[in-house]
Amino acid sequence: MRALTPSLLIQNLSELSSNPEYYSAGFPPVVGPAARILILGTLPGMASLKQQQYYAHPQNAFWKILERLFHIPAKAPYIERCESVKEAKLAIWDVCHSACRPGSLDSAIYADSVIANDIAGLLARYPAIELIAFNGNTAATLFKKHIKTSLLADTVTLPSTSPAHASLRFEEKLERWRILQVRLSQAFPGRDSLSSQ
C-alpha cells in the first residue's frame, strides 16, 4: 500500500514533473461527527478541480441523486450542500489523495502514480461510519488495492454517477443508490456487530 507520507508525496511529484498537467490532487473529506455512510469516489475530474467542488460536472448525477434521496437541493450553494450532507449523516471523500491522469476518466488514472487517502484514519476518527459506498467500480478496485485496515465497515459498490457511465439511466442509478436511504433508516448497530464484505 502507498499511504500518503511526505517522502512518497515528493517522489510522486518528482515522477510527474515531466507531465505536471496530468497531476491531480483531491479535496479534504466532507464529514461530520454523526456520519454513518462514507461515499468514496476515485479522484475529482477536471470540472471538479476547476471549481474545487465534489462532483461539479453538470452532467454528473451525484447531487441529483442526493436531492432525490435526502432532500439536499442540487442547485443550492456548494457550502450549503456540504452542510446538508453532514446533517444527513453522510460523508464524501475519494480513495485517491493524488494521481497522474490525463483528462477526467477513471480509466485514465496511472496506476503506479496513486497516493491513497488515509481512509483507515478517517474510520478510526469517525467510528459511527458503518457503510462505505463506492461511487463506481474503479473506486472499489482502488480501495481494495491501496487501503489496508482492520477498521472496515460494510461495503457496497454502486453505479458511477459519472456521465461516462451511460449504460444505466438516471432512474436505474437512483434505484441502486437507494440502499443508502434504506441503511440510514435502520437503527445504528455499531461497527463491532457488522461484518466486512
Residue pairs with C-beta under 8 A, 6 or more apart in sequence:
1 116
1 146
1 147
1 148
2 8
2 114
2 115
2 116
2 146
3 115
3 116
3 118
4 97
4 115
4 116
4 117
4 118
8 115
9 98
9 115
12 98
12 113
12 115
13 23
15 100
15 113
16 22
16 23
16 100
16 113
19 100
19 102
21 102
22 100
22 101
22 102
22 110
23 98
23 99
23 100
24 43
24 44
24 49
24 98
24 99
24 100
24 101
25 97
25 98
26 43
26 44
26 93
26 94
26 96
26 97
26 98
26 117
27 44
27 52
27 54
27 94
29 91
29 92
29 93
29 117
29 122
30 54
30 82
30 85
30 86
30 91
30 92
30 93
31 38
31 86
31 91
31 92
31 93
31 122
31 126
32 86
32 87
32 89
32 91
33 126
33 128
34 86
34 89
34 128
35 86
35 89
35 90
35 91
35 126
35 128
35 129
36 89
36 90
36 128
36 129
36 130
36 131
36 183
36 184
36 188
37 89
37 90
37 91
37 129
37 130
37 131
37 132
37 133
37 180
37 183
37 184
38 90
38 91
38 92
38 93
38 119
38 122
38 123
38 126
38 129
38 131
38 132
38 133
38 153
39 90
39 91
39 92
39 93
39 133
39 135
39 180
40 93
40 94
40 95
40 119
40 132
40 133
40 134
40 135
40 139
40 143
41 54
41 55
41 92
41 93
41 94
41 95
41 135
41 136
41 139
42 94
42 95
42 96
42 106
42 109
42 135
42 136
42 138
42 139
42 142
43 94
43 95
43 96
43 98
43 99
43 101
43 106
43 109
44 54
44 56
44 94
45 56
45 57
45 60
45 104
45 162
46 103
46 104
47 56
47 57
47 58
47 104
48 54
48 55
48 56
48 57
50 56
51 78
53 78
54 62
54 92
55 62
55 63
55 161
57 104
57 162
57 163
59 163
60 161
60 162
60 163
61 161
61 163
61 170
61 173
61 174
62 135
62 161
63 72
63 74
63 81
64 74
64 170
65 161
65 173
65 174
65 177
66 72
66 74
66 81
66 85
66 88
66 90
67 73
67 74
68 174
69 174
69 177
69 178
69 180
69 181
70 84
70 88
70 90
70 181
72 81
72 84
72 85
72 88
73 80
73 81
73 84
74 81
76 84
82 92
85 91
85 92
88 184
89 128
89 184
90 180
91 122
91 126
91 129
93 117
93 119
93 122
94 117
94 139
95 116
95 117
95 119
95 139
95 142
95 143
95 146
95 147
96 109
96 114
96 115
96 116
96 117
96 142
97 115
97 116
97 117
98 113
98 114
98 115
99 109
99 110
99 113
99 114
99 115
100 109
100 110
100 113
101 108
101 109
101 110
101 113
102 108
104 164
105 164
106 136
106 138
106 139
106 160
106 162
106 164
107 138
109 138
109 142
114 142
114 146
116 142
116 146
116 147
119 143
119 147
119 149
120 147
120 148
120 149
120 151
122 129
123 129
123 149
123 151
123 152
123 153
124 151
127 191
128 188
128 191
129 153
129 191
130 153
130 154
130 183
130 188
130 189
130 190
130 191
130 194
131 153
131 154
131 155
131 156
131 180
131 183
132 143
132 152
132 153
132 154
132 155
132 156
133 155
133 156
133 157
133 158
133 177
133 179
133 180
134 140
134 143
134 155
134 156
134 157
134 158
135 158
135 160
135 161
136 157
136 158
136 159
136 160
136 161
136 162
136 165
137 157
137 160
138 160
139 157
140 155
140 157
143 155
151 191
152 196
153 191
153 194
153 196
154 194
154 195
154 196
154 197
155 196
155 197
156 179
156 197
158 173
158 176
158 177
158 179
159 165
159 168
159 172
159 173
159 176
159 177
161 173
168 176
